[in-house]
Amino acid sequence: MSPGVLSYSATCIPVPALSRRQRTWIALYSLDAGHRDRAEVLQQNNVTEADLTEFEESWLQMRCRLDQ
């Protein structure tokens, strides 16, 4: 199996790993939803504070489009 690809065992279909931007967006949604342990959210999503800063604007833009 290629690096960066996950396998869903029930079907054995390769599933691409999430990008750093996607993992950061998930972390931002989690933090916005009120999860209090910021360090845990960052660790679970394998992102950093720098990633949050880098992708926060694109996350906000995406949220605005979804709210319309």
Contact map, one row per residue, 1 for C-alpha under 8 A:
11101000000000000000000000000000000000000000000000000000000000000000
11111000000000000000000000000000000000000000000000000000000000000000
11111000000000000000000000000000000000000000000000000000000000000000
01111100000000011000000000000000000000000000000000000000000000000000
11111110000001111000000000000000000000000000000000000000000000000000
00011111000001111000000000000000000000000000000000000000000000000000
00001111100111100000000000000000000000000000000000000000000000000000
00000111111111100000000000000000000000000000000000000000000000000000
00000011111110000000000000000000000000000000000000000000000000000000
00000001111100000000000000000000000000000000000000000000000000000000
00000001111110000000000000000000000000000000000000000000000000000000
00000011111111000000000000000000000000000000000000000000000000000000
00000011101111100000000000000000000000000000000000000000000000000000
00001111000111110000000000000000000000000000000000000000000000000000
00001111000011111000000000000000000000000000000000000000000000000000
00011100000001111100000000000000000000000000000000000000000000000000
00011100000000111110000000000000000000000000000000000000000000000000
00000000000000011111011000000000000000000000000000000000000000000000
00000000000000001111111000000000000000000000000000000000000000000000
00000000000000000111111100000000000000000000001000100000000000000000
00000000000000000011111110000000000000000000000000100010000000000000
00000000000000000111111111000000000000000000000000000000000000000000
00000000000000000111111111100000000000000000111000000000000000000000
00000000000000000001111111110000000000000000101000110010000000000000
00000000000000000000111111111000000000000000000000010011001000000000
00000000000000000000011111111100000000000000100000000000000000000000
00000000000000000000001111111110000000001100101000000000000000000000
00000000000000000000000111111111000000000000000000010001001000000000
00000000000000000000000011111111100000000000000000000000000000000000
00000000000000000000000001111111111000001000000000000000000000000000
00000000000000000000000000111111111101001000000000000000000000000000
00000000000000000000000000011111111000000000000000000000000000000000
00000000000000000000000000001111111000000000000000000000000000000000
00000000000000000000000000000111111100000000000000000000000000000000
00000000000000000000000000000111111111001000000000000000000000000000
00000000000000000000000000000010011111000000000000000000000000000000
00000000000000000000000000000000001111111000000000000000000000000000
00000000000000000000000000000010001111111100000000000000000000000000
00000000000000000000000000000000000011111110000000000000000000000000
00000000000000000000000000000000000011111111000000000000000000000000
00000000000000000000000000100110001011111111100000000000000000000000
00000000000000000000000000100000000001111111111110000000000000000000
00000000000000000000000000000000000000111111111100000000000000000000
00000000000000000000000000000000000000011111110000000000000000000000
00000000000000000000001101100000000000001111111000000000000000000000
00000000000000000000001000000000000000000111111100000000000000000000
00000000000000000001001100100000000000000110111110110000000000000000
00000000000000000000000000000000000000000110011111110000000000000000
00000000000000000000000000000000000000000100001111111000000000000000
00000000000000000000000000000000000000000000000111111100000000000000
00000000000000000001100100000000000000000000001111111110000000000000
00000000000000000000000110010000000000000000001111111111000000000000
00000000000000000000000000000000000000000000000011111111100000000000
00000000000000000000000000000000000000000000000001111111100000000000
00000000000000000000100110000000000000000000000000111111111000000000
00000000000000000000000010010000000000000000000000011111111100000000
00000000000000000000000000000000000000000000000000001111111110000000
00000000000000000000000000000000000000000000000000000011111111000000
00000000000000000000000010010000000000000000000000000011111111100000
00000000000000000000000000000000000000000000000000000001111111110000
00000000000000000000000000000000000000000000000000000000111111111000
00000000000000000000000000000000000000000000000000000000011111111100
00000000000000000000000000000000000000000000000000000000001111111110
00000000000000000000000000000000000000000000000000000000000111111111
00000000000000000000000000000000000000000000000000000000000011111111
00000000000000000000000000000000000000000000000000000000000001111111
00000000000000000000000000000000000000000000000000000000000000111111
00000000000000000000000000000000000000000000000000000000000000011111
